[in-house]
Amino acid sequence: MRTTARNQFPGIVKSVDLAPVSAQVVIALGAGPEIVATLTRAAVERLQLKVGMPAVALIKASAIVLVTDFEGYALSARNQFAGTVSRIERGAVTSLVILSAAGGIKITASVTNDAIDELGLKPGAAASAVFKAYAVMVAAKGSA
């Protein structure tokens, strides 16, 4: 699949929980990490999502928030991946920060240069990539 979404995570649908209007889909990314997506019930039906089928979770880099210190707070975002900054591709105003997380996944966040400086982000720094379940698009092959 060719898309502008920098974060593309192939996996297997682990669960589909349908509500009257919305649905929660969990995609397992190999051994361990999981991504939670919230979709409309109509989208789940259109994609014909079923437990055990392959699917791809897509997340735009601009939807990723990096956190270096939770200061005792818990966040409502379902998807939280602790990791280490592996690379920063610095731009004029914004940069791409690549975080290596558990299970060998790499998550790319689009972050302002001011935020990078304020958080002290550099290769080797600890950080968490956080994103809401609503920010996750799900793709499935053979769907209408």
C-alpha positions as CSV (number, residue, x, y, z in Angstrom):
1,M,0.0,0.0,0.0
2,R,1.3,3.4,-0.9
3,T,0.2,6.2,1.5
4,T,1.5,9.4,3.1
5,A,1.0,7.9,6.6
6,R,4.5,7.4,7.9
7,N,3.4,4.9,10.5
8,Q,2.2,1.6,8.9
9,F,2.0,-1.4,11.1
10,P,0.9,-4.7,9.7
11,G,-0.6,-7.2,12.1
12,I,-3.5,-9.5,12.9
13,V,-6.9,-8.5,14.2
14,K,-7.0,-9.7,17.8
15,S,-10.5,-8.5,18.7
16,V,-13.4,-6.6,17.3
17,D,-15.9,-5.1,19.9
18,L,-19.0,-3.7,18.2
19,A,-21.2,-1.1,19.8
20,P,-24.4,0.4,18.2
21,V,-22.4,3.2,16.4
22,S,-18.7,2.6,17.0
23,A,-16.3,-0.3,17.3
24,Q,-13.0,-1.0,18.9
25,V,-10.5,-3.1,17.0
26,V,-7.2,-4.4,18.4
27,I,-4.4,-5.2,16.0
28,A,-1.6,-7.4,17.4
29,L,1.8,-6.5,15.9
30,G,3.6,-9.8,16.3
31,A,4.8,-10.9,19.8
32,G,3.6,-8.3,22.2
33,P,2.7,-4.8,21.0
34,E,-0.9,-4.0,20.1
35,I,-2.6,-1.0,18.6
36,V,-6.2,-0.1,19.5
37,A,-8.3,1.6,16.8
38,T,-11.8,3.2,17.2
39,L,-13.8,3.1,14.0
40,T,-17.5,3.4,13.1
41,R,-19.4,0.2,13.1
42,A,-20.1,0.8,9.4
43,A,-16.4,0.9,8.7
44,V,-15.8,-2.4,10.4
45,E,-18.7,-4.0,8.4
46,R,-17.4,-2.5,5.1
47,L,-13.9,-3.8,5.8
48,Q,-15.4,-7.1,6.9
49,L,-13.0,-7.1,9.9
50,K,-12.8,-10.5,11.7
51,V,-10.6,-11.9,14.4
52,G,-7.5,-13.5,12.9
53,M,-7.4,-11.6,9.6
54,P,-4.4,-9.5,8.5
55,A,-4.8,-5.7,8.8
56,V,-2.6,-2.6,8.7
57,A,-2.8,0.2,11.3
58,L,-2.0,3.6,9.8
59,I,-1.2,6.6,11.9
60,K,-0.1,10.0,10.6
61,A,3.1,11.3,12.2
62,S,1.3,14.5,13.1
63,A,-1.1,12.5,15.3
64,I,1.7,11.2,17.5
65,V,2.5,13.0,20.8
66,L,5.9,12.4,22.4
67,V,6.1,12.4,26.2
68,T,9.3,12.4,28.2
69,D,7.9,12.7,31.7
70,F,4.3,11.9,32.7
71,E,4.9,13.5,36.1
72,G,2.5,11.1,37.7
73,Y,-0.3,11.7,35.2
74,A,-2.1,9.0,33.4
75,L,-3.4,9.8,29.8
76,S,-6.7,8.8,28.2
77,A,-4.9,7.8,25.0
78,R,-5.2,4.0,24.5
79,N,-2.0,3.7,22.5
80,Q,1.2,4.4,24.5
81,F,4.6,3.0,23.5
82,A,7.6,3.6,25.6
83,G,10.9,3.6,23.7
84,T,14.1,5.4,22.8
85,V,14.7,8.1,20.3
86,S,16.7,6.4,17.5
87,R,16.9,9.3,15.0
88,I,15.9,12.9,14.4
89,E,15.5,14.2,10.8
90,R,15.7,18.0,11.5
91,G,13.7,20.3,9.3
92,A,13.5,24.1,9.1
93,V,10.5,24.3,11.5
94,T,9.4,20.8,12.2
95,S,11.3,17.5,12.4
96,L,10.6,13.8,12.3
97,V,11.5,12.0,15.4
98,I,11.8,8.2,15.1
99,L,11.2,6.3,18.3
100,S,12.2,2.6,18.7
101,A,9.7,0.8,20.9
102,A,9.2,-2.7,22.2
103,G,8.8,-5.5,19.7
104,G,11.1,-3.7,17.3
105,I,8.5,-1.2,16.0
106,K,9.6,2.2,14.9
107,I,7.2,5.1,15.4
108,T,7.6,8.4,13.6
109,A,6.3,11.6,15.1
110,S,6.2,15.1,13.4
111,V,7.3,17.5,16.1
112,T,8.2,21.2,16.1
113,N,11.9,22.0,16.6
114,D,10.9,24.1,19.7
115,A,9.3,21.0,21.2
116,I,12.4,18.9,20.5
117,D,14.6,21.5,22.2
118,E,12.2,21.9,25.2
119,L,11.9,18.1,25.7
120,G,15.6,17.6,25.2
121,L,15.0,15.0,22.6
122,K,18.1,13.4,21.0
123,P,19.2,10.0,19.9
124,G,19.2,7.7,23.0
125,A,16.7,9.8,25.0
126,A,13.8,7.9,26.6
127,A,10.3,9.0,25.4
128,S,6.8,7.5,24.9
129,A,4.8,7.8,21.7
130,V,1.1,8.4,22.5
131,F,-1.8,8.5,20.2
132,K,-5.6,8.3,20.4
133,A,-7.5,5.2,19.1
134,Y,-9.5,7.6,16.9
135,A,-6.2,8.6,15.1
136,V,-5.7,5.0,13.8
137,M,-7.0,4.1,10.3
138,V,-7.3,0.4,9.6
139,A,-6.7,-1.1,6.2
140,A,-7.7,-4.7,5.2
141,K,-7.1,-6.4,1.9
142,G,-10.0,-7.6,-0.2
143,S,-12.4,-5.2,1.5
144,A,-15.0,-3.2,-0.5
